Amino acid sequence: MPSNKIARPNTLVIQVPEALRSGSKEDFLTKLLEFFSAHVVSCVQFVPVFFVRVTFESLESRQAVFQDGIVIDGVEIPVMEADPTVRLVHLHHCPFEVPNETVAGALSAFGTVLDVQFSCFAGSTVRNGSLQEEIATKLFAFCVILVVFGIVVKSKSLIFVVVLSIVLLLVRFMIYV
């Protein structure tokens, strides 16, 4: 059976940290290319939700950047494989009362959920309504999944929330394919 997966061995995905989001894409691109001056970059693609795909001319350059990391203006930038086997998923606006098991169950349709953690405000143990999940997945598309529970909280139906969440996840997945 032929594979629909497109190999991208020279590509990395970076997530632009909030500290570097205030400038224009052109400003960020200039800084990024200055950082990569020792490497030949074939393509830079800005994709939704502050992610950037960077394709290098050689696998060696890609590997060097992946291993060494990226720091711009003193800010370390998260670097990911273009086709990771584990994805970090952020779930925003999740009611505090929704158990981790429910979240893991809803996301298990996309792969094995390895971990679910609550996010807290910086320097605090107070939760901020967001969760981070690590999912081992065979999905090849780069995707960012954001689920908004706020509109369904009034329904007080946990099953409805879970079903709507899965639908929203599928819609988000199709957008980023």
N, C-alpha and C positions, 0 to 999 in steps of 0.2 A: 504494500500500500504506500503510495507516494506521500511524502511529508509536505504539509503546507507551510512549514516553518522556514523562514528566510534567515540564513546564517548572517550574523553581524559581528564577526570576531574582532573588528577594529573599533567598535563603538562602545562608548561609556555614556551613562546618564548621570547628570549632576543635578542636585536640587539647590536652587539659589536660596541661601539663608535670608531670613527677614532683614538682617542688617545690611544686605547688599541690594535690596529691592527698590530702594528709593530713586535710583538713577534710571536712565533710559536703557533700552536693550543695547543700543549702540555703545554706550559707555561701558556696560558690562562686557560686551563682546571685545572691546579694545583691551580691557584689563585681562580678560581670559586669554586672548591671543598673545599678549605680552608674557603671561605666565607660561604659555606653551611654546615660547620662542625656540626652544631646543628641539621641538617636534613639528612635523608637517601635519597640519590639520586639513582634512579634505572637506569637511562639512560641519556646520554648527546649526542646529535646529532648535528654535525656541518652541516648546510645546506647552499646553495649558498647565496651570497651577504651578508656575515657577520651576519647571523642569527644563533642562537643556540636554539635547543629545549631541555628543561630540564624536565625530568619526575621524580617526587618524589614518594616515597613509599606510602605516605599518603596524603590525601586531606588537612589535617591540616597543614602539612609542606608547601605544595603548597600555601595555603591561607596566611600563615604567610609571606612567601617570597613575594608574590604578594602585600600584604598590606604594608610591611616594605620597599620594594625596595632592590636594589642591588647596592653596592658601592665597586669598586675595584680600588686600587691605587688612591683613592680620586676622582674617576670618577664615576658619577651616570650612571647606565646602564638602558636603557628603557626596561621595562617588559610588555609583552602583554599576553592576554589570548591566548590559543592555537586555539580556535575557536571564535574569536571576532565577534560581530555583526556589529561593525564599524571597517573599515580598513583604515589606513593612506597609501595613494598611492603617490609615488614621480614620477613626470613626468619630465624627464630631456631633455635638448636641445630643448625645445619648443620655437619657434620664439616668440619674444616679441609681435608681432602684432596679434597673435591668441587670440581671445576673450575667456574669462572664460566660456561663454555660449557654445562655440564650444567644449571645453574640457569636460565640464559637460555632453554635449549631447553624445559625443563619449564614455564616461565612464558609462553612464546611463544603458548600456546593462548589466552591472555587478551588478547593484543595484541603490539605490537612492543616488545621489551625494548630500551630506549635505553642503559642503563648498569647495571652491577653493581659494587658497592663493598663491601668488608669494613668492618665497624665495629670500632673499637679501643677499649680502655679509655681513659678520659680521661687526657690528658697522656702517652700512651704510644703506641708503635707495635705493641704486643702485641694481636693480634686477640682478639675476645671470642666468636667463634662465631656472630655475627649478620651478615647481609648486608642491604644496602639496594639495591633495584632501582627504576629509574624505568621505567614501562611506559606507552606510548602506547596508549590503549584506547578502544573504542567502547562499553564496558559503561556503562550509565547508573546502575546501582545503587551506592550508597555501600557500600564493603566494606573490611574490614580482613582481610588474609590472614595467618594465622600457621601455619607448617608445622612440625611437630615430627618431626625425623629420628631422634631418640634411640632410639625403639622399633624401628627397622628396621636400625640400624647393624650389629647382630649378624648379620644375614642376609648381609652382604658382597656383596649383589647390587645393583649400581648401577642396573640396569634396574628392579628391584623398588622401589628407593628413589624413582626418578623417577616410576614409575607410581603408587605410593602417594601421593607428593607431589601429583600432579595430582588424584587422588581427594580428598585432604584439602582442596586448594584449592577444588574444586567444592563440597564440603560447606560449607566456610566461606563461600563466595560465596552459597550458597542460604540460609544462616542470616541474612546481613545484607541480603538483598534486601527 
